[in-house]
Amino acid sequence: MKIKGTAAALSNTTQFTTSTAVWVANTDATTNKTVTLRNADDDANLGTLVIPAASGVIIHLNVGEGLRGVAALMATQVDAGLR
């Protein structure tokens, strides 16, 4: 995985709409947090994923789609295809 950006807290504003892979980490050590995948028009949710406490996951996106979540979720653009 190659890091391609700086970590940023998610919010109620859709982010990472030009990314195709994003590392999302839950900084809360005790509580699971939910990240929401938004469509390219940013007018509907495509799905949600629960990130376990103190864990992270790579989420692959189509260009235009984006992510929303609480500030405890830190995210950064990555290139998940590189090792």
N, C-alpha and C positions, 0 to 999 in steps of 0.2 A: 504494500500500500504506500503510495506517495502522497504526502500532504501538499495541497495546492493552495491553501489559504490560511487565514487566521481564525481561530475559534471565536464564535459569537453565540451569545445566548439566544435561544429561540424566543418568539413572542407571538402575539395575536396577529401580527402582520406576516404574510407569506414571504418566506425567504428561500434562497438557493434555487431560483427559477432558471438559472443558466447552468446549473450543475447536473452531472449525470450520476454522481456517486457522492454521498455525504456520510461522514462519520458522525453519529449522534451519541453523546455520552450523558448519562444521568449522574449529576454531581451529588444528588441526595443519597446519603448512605443508608437510609432506612425506608424510603417510600418509592414505590414504582411510579413512573410518570408516563403519560401518553403523548406520542407525537402524531400529528395529523397530516396526511398527504392530501394536497389540494390539486385540483385540475388546472390545466393551462390557462383557462379563462378566469381562474381564481373566484369562481362563483359556486363551487360545490366541493365537498369532501369526497375523495376517492377511497379512503380507508384510514384506519388508525393502527398503531402498533404500540404496545406497552413495553417500555424499556425498564427492565428490573433495576432496583436500587443498586447504585455503584457499579453499573454495567454500561456497555455500549454496543452499538451495532452499525454496520454499513447499510445504508438504504440506497438502492439504485433508483434513479428517476429518469423519466423522459424529459427532454428539454422543454421548458415551459411549466412543468409541474413544480410544486414547491412544498415546503414544510412549515408547519406551525406547531407551537408548543409552549410550555411554561419556561421561565427563565432558568430553572434548574437543569434544563436540557441545553448542553453546549454542543455546537455543531461546527464542522469545518469541511470544506470541499476536499475530496480526495480522488486519486486515480486508483481505483481498486484493482485494476488489471495488472499493475506493476508490482514486482516483488523485490 
